[in-house]
Amino acid sequence: MAANFEYYKIFYYVAKYQNFTLAAKALLSSQPSVSRCMQNLEMELGCRLFVRSKRGVTLTAEGAQLYHDIAPACEQIFRGEENIGSALGFENGSVYIGVTETALHCFLLEHLEEFHREYPKVRLKLTSGTTPNTLADLKAGKTDLAVVTTPIREDACFKITTVKKSQDILAGGPSYQSLSGRTVPLKDVQQYPLVCLADNTMTYSLYKELYAASGLIFKPEIELATADLMVPVIKHGLGIGFVPKALVEEELKNGEMVEIHIQEKIPPREIIMLENQHHPLSAAARELIKLLRHHIQTEGEL
């Protein structure tokens, strides 16, 4: 059975750099994944391609011959992809992105700005909504990628990349100042009006479980359709609510909102990027994902 092109592409970079880690960085992948693919390629071809050492890898005679044979073809294919991207995707292409408010403000916006500077003719089409709706659009092929906050319902068609951690806090407007500066049990804040996303969201389910774990009933007085509505509602004293701390750092700093520390541990969350593995991507969409993966990897190493 012939090996697929992806294996040869990975082999090309490993042979070129003679180092699994450098090849993984060039491919925006991980070293274990690269190593595993090369082991599979060696098994399929029935020979060793590398001699591994702490300093990197050395090509065997068979590996050197394979690199000599496939390098021109790989480089020709790479040039062809770049030419197609320049001629089509980056001149009049579009990228369709589904995103939730937290993911947009805490990660995506600054990187979309960079992408737009580099490819100003590519149209970026963003749709914002709840996580379930955003993922439904991705699965249906209506968007090229999605950036959302966990928890999510797993689906085998999605390729998931963790972007960064996100931590919610319980926050209130200035009128709730008496609750800040100390740690209180969740049952003691249950008497105050609660603001939350609607009951068809994963956020609602998350906090319903948190309350249930403490033997409490989760009953928001105000339910909102999107996360961006929560901050002004809380700021104006209409209730308290769980919001990502990164979204309200400025409000906390200038006293427009206060953090209410509770005894119970608020579940940590993550911002994640998802791709539909069954949906073909345009050159522009592939380039954006490549840029985002680079930033995810770079920021993760800091």
KOLKE-685572 format. One record per residue (C-alpha): chain; x, y, z. Coordinates in pm, 1 decimal, always signed. Each point is the difference from the previous one (the first is absolute). Layout:
BEGIN
+--------+----------+----------+----------+
| cadena |        u |        v |        w |
+--------+----------+----------+----------+
|      A |        X |        Y |        Z |
...
+--------+----------+----------+----------+
END
This chain:
BEGIN
+--------+----------+----------+----------+
| cadena |        u |        v |        w |
+--------+----------+----------+----------+
|      A |     +0.0 |     +0.0 |     +0.0 |
|      A |   +150.4 |   +333.7 |   -107.7 |
|      A |    +60.7 |   +261.8 |   +266.7 |
|      A |   -208.9 |   +316.3 |    -27.4 |
|      A |   +147.9 |   +334.9 |    -99.9 |
|      A |    -25.3 |   +139.0 |   +353.9 |
|      A |   +259.4 |   -254.7 |   +115.2 |
|      A |   +235.2 |    +99.5 |   -281.4 |
|      A |    -53.2 |   +367.6 |    +79.5 |
|      A |    +96.3 |    -61.4 |   +363.6 |
|      A |   +297.0 |   -213.3 |   -111.6 |
|      A |   +113.8 |   +285.8 |   -225.3 |
|      A |    +18.7 |   +243.1 |   +292.9 |
|      A |   +162.4 |   -248.5 |   +238.0 |
|      A |   +263.8 |    -82.5 |   -261.1 |
|      A |    +49.3 |   +364.9 |    -86.6 |
|      A |    +59.8 |   +111.5 |   +360.8 |
|      A |   +127.8 |   -337.6 |   +126.2 |
|      A |   -191.0 |    +73.9 |   +320.1 |
|      A |   -348.8 |   -106.7 |   +107.5 |
|      A |    -62.4 |   +309.4 |   +213.4 |
|      A |    +94.3 |   +246.4 |   -274.7 |
|      A |   -209.7 |   -193.6 |   -249.3 |
|      A |   -297.6 |     +8.8 |   +238.3 |
|      A |    +31.7 |   +379.0 |    +32.8 |
|      A |    +14.6 |    +42.6 |   -376.5 |
|      A |   -310.7 |   -216.4 |    -34.5 |
|      A |   -176.3 |   +167.8 |   +296.2 |
|      A |    -33.7 |   -345.1 |   +151.4 |
|      A |   +139.7 |   -178.5 |   +305.8 |
|      A |   +320.1 |   -200.1 |    +25.6 |
|      A |   -178.0 |   -321.2 |   +116.0 |
|      A |   -239.6 |    +23.7 |   -295.2 |
|      A |   +286.1 |    +43.2 |   -247.1 |
|      A |   +192.1 |   -288.8 |   +154.6 |
|      A |   -307.4 |   -225.7 |    -13.2 |
|      A |    -62.2 |    +78.9 |   -367.7 |
|      A |   +361.7 |    -80.3 |    -86.6 |
|      A |    -21.9 |   -333.2 |   +181.6 |
|      A |   -311.3 |    -78.5 |   -205.3 |
|      A |   +179.1 |    +96.4 |   -321.3 |
|      A |   +295.7 |   -224.2 |    +84.4 |
|      A |   -238.5 |   -289.1 |    +68.7 |
|      A |   -184.4 |    +52.7 |   -329.5 |
|      A |   +323.6 |    +22.4 |   -200.4 |
|      A |   +162.6 |   -288.1 |   +188.6 |
|      A |   +327.0 |   +175.7 |    +74.5 |
|      A |   +162.3 |   +244.2 |   +240.2 |
|      A |    +23.3 |   +357.1 |   -121.9 |
|      A |   +173.5 |   +163.7 |   +295.7 |
|      A |   +256.1 |    -71.8 |   +265.8 |
|      A |   -119.6 |   +187.3 |   +306.5 |
|      A |   +228.5 |   +163.8 |   +257.1 |
|      A |    -19.9 |   +272.0 |   +264.7 |
|      A |   +132.2 |   +252.1 |   -252.8 |
|      A |   -264.3 |    -77.3 |   -258.3 |
|      A |    -23.5 |   -252.8 |   -279.1 |
|      A |   +228.9 |   -125.7 |   -276.1 |
|      A |   -135.3 |   -140.4 |   -322.1 |
|      A |    +71.3 |   -361.9 |    -78.0 |
|      A |    +99.7 |    -90.8 |   -355.2 |
|      A |   -365.3 |    -80.3 |    -74.3 |
|      A |   -110.1 |   +327.4 |   +160.3 |
|      A |   +250.2 |   +203.6 |   -199.0 |
|      A |   -115.4 |   -164.0 |   -323.2 |
|      A |   -366.7 |    +65.9 |    +84.0 |
|      A |    +70.9 |   +365.5 |    +79.8 |
|      A |   +191.3 |    +39.8 |   -325.3 |
|      A |   -294.9 |   -143.8 |   -193.8 |
|      A |   -290.9 |   +178.9 |   +169.2 |
|      A |   +147.8 |   +342.4 |    +88.9 |
|      A |    -47.6 |   +148.2 |   -350.5 |
|      A |   -359.6 |   -127.3 |    -13.7 |
|      A |    -84.1 |   +135.3 |   +345.6 |
|      A |   +148.4 |   +339.0 |    -77.9 |
|      A |   -192.0 |    +11.9 |   -327.7 |
|      A |   -325.6 |    -75.7 |   +183.1 |
|      A |    +74.1 |   +265.2 |   +264.6 |
|      A |    +64.0 |   +258.8 |   -271.7 |
|      A |   -322.1 |   -100.7 |   -172.5 |
|      A |   -199.2 |    +48.2 |   +322.2 |
|      A |   +157.5 |   +342.0 |    +51.2 |
|      A |    -79.1 |   +102.9 |   -357.6 |
|      A |   -363.3 |   -110.6 |    +29.8 |
|      A |    -27.9 |   +186.2 |   +329.5 |
|      A |   +140.9 |   +317.9 |   -150.7 |
|      A |   -205.0 |    -20.7 |   -316.9 |
|      A |   -332.4 |    -92.0 |   +157.4 |
|      A |    -38.1 |    -23.7 |   +375.1 |
|      A |   +184.9 |   +316.8 |    +96.5 |
|      A |   -144.7 |   +222.1 |   -270.4 |
|      A |   -370.9 |    -64.9 |    +19.1 |
|      A |    -41.7 |   -271.5 |   +261.7 |
|      A |   -216.1 |     -7.4 |   +311.7 |
|      A |    +40.9 |   -163.0 |   +338.3 |
|      A |   -309.1 |    -87.4 |   +202.3 |
|      A |    +55.2 |     -7.2 |   +375.9 |
|      A |   -235.6 |    -92.8 |   +280.6 |
|      A |    +96.0 |   +146.5 |   +334.5 |
|      A |   -132.7 |    +62.0 |   +348.8 |
|      A |    +42.7 |   +338.6 |   +168.2 |
|      A |   +262.4 |   -113.1 |   +250.5 |
|      A |   +211.4 |   -169.5 |   -267.6 |
|      A |    -29.0 |   +303.3 |   -227.2 |
|      A |   +115.2 |   +256.4 |   +254.7 |
|      A |   +251.4 |   -214.9 |   +189.2 |
|      A |   +181.6 |   -150.2 |   -299.1 |
|      A |   -128.2 |    +37.1 |   -352.1 |
|      A |    -30.9 |   +375.1 |    -61.0 |
|      A |   +367.3 |    +92.4 |    +21.0 |
|      A |   +101.4 |   -284.3 |   -231.5 |
|      A |   -273.0 |    +82.8 |   -253.0 |
|      A |   +143.4 |   +351.2 |     -7.3 |
|      A |   +341.7 |   -141.9 |    -89.5 |
|      A |   -147.7 |   -226.8 |   -268.4 |
|      A |   -196.1 |   +289.6 |   -148.8 |
|      A |   +312.7 |   +214.7 |    -25.1 |
|      A |   +178.7 |   -276.6 |   -189.7 |
|      A |   -294.2 |   -100.7 |   -222.1 |
|      A |   -224.0 |   +309.3 |    -24.6 |
|      A |   -200.4 |   -137.7 |   -295.7 |
|      A |   -117.6 |   -309.3 |   +189.1 |
|      A |   -349.6 |    +48.7 |   +137.6 |
|      A |    -43.7 |   -107.6 |   +360.6 |
|      A |   -356.5 |   -103.5 |    +77.2 |
|      A |    -66.5 |    -48.2 |   +371.2 |
|      A |   -312.4 |   -138.9 |   +160.8 |
|      A |    -42.7 |    +22.8 |   +375.2 |
|      A |   -231.0 |   -212.9 |   +208.4 |
|      A |    -23.8 |   -265.1 |   +267.1 |
|      A |   +247.8 |   -287.7 |     -0.5 |
|      A |   -258.5 |   -262.7 |   -109.3 |
|      A |   -115.3 |   +216.3 |   -292.9 |
|      A |   +357.7 |    +84.4 |    -98.6 |
|      A |    +98.9 |   -367.1 |     -6.4 |
|      A |   -315.6 |    -94.8 |   -190.5 |
|      A |    +97.8 |   +248.9 |   -273.1 |
|      A |   +353.2 |   -144.6 |    -12.2 |
|      A |   -129.1 |   -355.4 |    -30.6 |
|      A |   -240.0 |   +102.3 |   -277.4 |
|      A |   +286.9 |   +156.6 |   -195.7 |
|      A |   -134.4 |   +354.3 |    +36.8 |
|      A |   +326.4 |   +116.5 |   +157.3 |
|      A |   +366.2 |    -90.1 |    -53.4 |
|      A |    +98.2 |     +2.5 |   +365.4 |
|      A |   -140.0 |    +78.4 |   +342.2 |
|      A |   +156.0 |   +149.2 |   +310.7 |
|      A |   -205.1 |    -57.6 |   +315.2 |
|      A |    +25.4 |    -53.5 |   +373.3 |
|      A |    -39.3 |   -337.5 |   +168.0 |
|      A |   -191.0 |   -200.3 |   +101.6 |
|      A |   -117.5 |   -142.5 |   -331.3 |
|      A |   -163.9 |   -319.8 |   -117.3 |
|      A |   +271.5 |   -210.0 |   -163.8 |
|      A |    -39.8 |    -98.7 |   -364.9 |
|      A |   +234.8 |   -226.3 |   -195.6 |
|      A |     -8.7 |   +224.5 |   -305.7 |
|      A |   +168.4 |   +285.4 |   +186.9 |
|      A |   +373.1 |    +53.2 |    +26.4 |
|      A |    +52.7 |   +188.9 |   +326.1 |
|      A |   +293.1 |   +223.0 |    +92.9 |
|      A |    +23.0 |   +150.3 |   +347.1 |
|      A |    +67.0 |   +373.4 |    -25.8 |
|      A |    +30.6 |   +116.7 |   +359.2 |
|      A |   -150.4 |    -42.1 |   +345.0 |
|      A |   -289.5 |   +217.9 |   +112.6 |
|      A |   -124.5 |    +54.8 |   +353.1 |
|      A |   -343.3 |   +128.1 |    +91.6 |
|      A |    -66.3 |   +210.4 |   +307.7 |
|      A |   -317.9 |   +101.3 |   +178.1 |
|      A |    -38.2 |   +373.7 |    -51.9 |
|      A |   -238.8 |   +275.4 |    +96.2 |
|      A |    -38.3 |   +372.8 |    -45.8 |
|      A |   +119.4 |   +260.7 |   +253.9 |
|      A |   -316.6 |    -50.8 |   +206.6 |
|      A |   +135.7 |   -345.4 |    +93.4 |
|      A |   +318.0 |   +142.0 |   +151.7 |
|      A |    -95.7 |   -144.5 |   +340.8 |
|      A |    +49.0 |   -352.7 |   -142.5 |
|      A |   +355.5 |    +62.9 |   -122.0 |
|      A |   +316.0 |    -33.9 |   +207.3 |
|      A |   -114.7 |   -320.6 |   +171.1 |
|      A |    -83.9 |   -356.4 |    -92.8 |
|      A |   -362.1 |   -105.1 |    +29.6 |
|      A |   -177.6 |   -330.2 |    -59.3 |
|      A |   -212.3 |    -24.1 |   -311.5 |
|      A |   -315.6 |    -37.9 |   +208.4 |
|      A |    +54.3 |   +348.3 |   +145.3 |
|      A |    -11.8 |   +166.0 |   -341.2 |
|      A |   -301.0 |   -198.3 |   -115.5 |
|      A |   -226.7 |   +272.3 |   +140.0 |
|      A |   +123.4 |   +249.3 |   -260.6 |
|      A |   -135.5 |    +15.4 |   -356.4 |
|      A |   +208.5 |   -214.4 |   -234.4 |
|      A |    +83.4 |    +84.6 |   -361.6 |
|      A |    +86.6 |   -286.2 |   -237.5 |
|      A |     -9.9 |   -109.4 |   -361.3 |
|      A |   -315.7 |   -173.0 |   -119.5 |
|      A |    -82.0 |   -359.1 |    +91.9 |
|      A |    +94.0 |   -129.5 |   -347.4 |
|      A |   +368.1 |    +80.7 |    +60.0 |
|      A |   +282.3 |   -211.6 |   +141.3 |
|      A |    +76.3 |   +281.8 |   +247.1 |
|      A |   -345.9 |    -39.1 |   +151.0 |
|      A |    +53.2 |   -375.9 |    +36.8 |
|      A |   +343.0 |    +54.0 |   +156.5 |
|      A |   -130.9 |   +221.8 |   +277.5 |
|      A |   -311.7 |   -203.7 |    +50.8 |
|      A |   +233.7 |   -289.7 |    +87.1 |
|      A |   +210.5 |   +223.7 |   +227.9 |
|      A |   -306.6 |   +102.3 |   +198.1 |
|      A |   -133.1 |   -356.1 |    +12.3 |
|      A |   +332.5 |   -122.2 |   +143.2 |
|      A |    -63.0 |   +232.1 |   +296.7 |
|      A |   -362.9 |   -108.0 |    +33.7 |
|      A |   -126.1 |   +329.6 |   -142.4 |
|      A |   -253.3 |    +82.5 |   -268.8 |
|      A |   +134.3 |   +193.2 |   -296.9 |
|      A |   -263.7 |   +254.8 |    -92.4 |
|      A |   +121.9 |   +310.5 |   -185.9 |
|      A |   -225.4 |   +303.1 |    +16.3 |
|      A |   +138.6 |   +138.0 |   -325.9 |
|      A |    +89.7 |   -222.6 |   -297.0 |
|      A |   +188.4 |   +147.5 |   -294.1 |
|      A |    +58.6 |   -122.1 |   -354.3 |
|      A |   +369.7 |    +91.1 |    -27.1 |
|      A |   +292.6 |    +57.8 |   +234.9 |
|      A |    +61.7 |   +357.5 |   -117.2 |
|      A |   -331.5 |   +101.8 |   +159.4 |
|      A |   +104.2 |   -124.9 |   +343.0 |
|      A |   +264.3 |   +262.8 |    +75.4 |
|      A |   -225.9 |   +310.8 |    -35.3 |
|      A |   -285.3 |   -172.5 |   +184.5 |
|      A |   +228.7 |    -86.2 |   +293.0 |
|      A |   +170.7 |   +342.3 |     -6.3 |
|      A |   -335.1 |   +171.8 |    +40.1 |
|      A |    -83.1 |   -198.1 |   +311.5 |
|      A |   -277.1 |   -217.9 |   -138.9 |
|      A |   +157.5 |   -311.1 |   +150.9 |
|      A |   +317.8 |   -200.7 |    +48.7 |
|      A |   +135.1 |   -250.2 |   -248.8 |
|      A |   +284.5 |   -231.3 |    -99.7 |
|      A |   +214.1 |   +160.1 |   -270.1 |
|      A |   +349.7 |    -64.1 |   -140.7 |
|      A |   +243.7 |   +208.8 |   +204.8 |
|      A |   +191.6 |    +97.9 |   -313.1 |
|      A |   -313.6 |   +170.9 |   -133.6 |
|      A |    -47.0 |   +227.3 |   +301.8 |
|      A |   +354.4 |    +80.8 |   +115.8 |
|      A |    -40.6 |   +367.8 |    -94.2 |
|      A |   -332.6 |    +26.2 |   +183.5 |
|      A |   +150.5 |   -164.0 |   +309.3 |
|      A |   +294.6 |   +238.7 |    -10.1 |
|      A |   -207.9 |   +317.8 |    -23.0 |
|      A |   -262.6 |   -110.0 |   +251.9 |
|      A |   -289.3 |    -44.8 |   -240.8 |
|      A |    -21.3 |   -363.7 |   +111.0 |
|      A |   +114.9 |   -198.6 |   +303.9 |
|      A |   +111.4 |   -361.8 |    +30.5 |
|      A |   -195.5 |   -212.9 |   +245.7 |
|      A |   +213.7 |   -284.7 |   +133.8 |
|      A |   -193.7 |   -317.5 |    +78.5 |
|      A |   +114.6 |   -305.7 |   +194.0 |
|      A |    -95.5 |   -240.8 |   -275.8 |
|      A |   +250.6 |    -53.8 |   -280.6 |
|      A |   -121.5 |   +149.0 |   -325.5 |
|      A |    +78.4 |   -254.9 |   -276.3 |
|      A |   +290.8 |   +108.8 |   -224.6 |
|      A |    -80.3 |    +40.7 |   -367.1 |
|      A |   +197.0 |    +14.3 |   -323.4 |
|      A |    -21.1 |   +192.4 |   -324.3 |
|      A |    +32.2 |   -251.0 |   -283.2 |
|      A |    +19.4 |     +8.6 |   -379.3 |
|      A |   -192.3 |   -260.1 |   -198.8 |
|      A |    +20.9 |   -110.2 |   -361.6 |
|      A |   -237.9 |   -228.9 |   -184.4 |
|      A |   +224.8 |   -279.6 |   -128.4 |
|      A |   -253.1 |    -87.0 |   -271.6 |
|      A |    -28.7 |   +353.7 |   -139.0 |
|      A |   +247.4 |   +112.9 |   -271.0 |
|      A |   +159.9 |   +338.4 |    +63.3 |
|      A |    +90.8 |   +284.9 |   -230.5 |
|      A |   +358.6 |   +118.9 |    -23.7 |
|      A |    -92.3 |   +307.7 |   +206.2 |
|      A |   -159.7 |   -208.9 |   +275.4 |
|      A |   +302.9 |   -229.1 |    +13.3 |
|      A |   +230.8 |   +300.7 |    +27.7 |
|      A |   -203.6 |   +150.1 |   +285.3 |
|      A |     +0.7 |   -330.2 |   +189.0 |
|      A |   +374.5 |    -26.3 |    -57.7 |
|      A |    +47.7 |   +347.9 |   +149.2 |
|      A |   -222.4 |    -78.2 |   +299.1 |
|      A |   +181.2 |   -328.1 |    +66.1 |
|      A |   +330.8 |   +184.8 |     -6.2 |
|      A |   -122.1 |   +246.3 |   +262.8 |
|      A |   -151.8 |   -276.2 |   +212.6 |
|      A |   +330.2 |   -187.4 |     -2.3 |
|      A |   +206.6 |   +313.4 |    +62.8 |
|      A |   -217.6 |   +127.3 |   +284.1 |
|      A |     -7.8 |   -346.7 |   +154.2 |
|      A |   +380.5 |     -1.8 |    +19.3 |
|      A |    +18.7 |   +333.7 |   +183.8 |
+--------+----------+----------+----------+
END
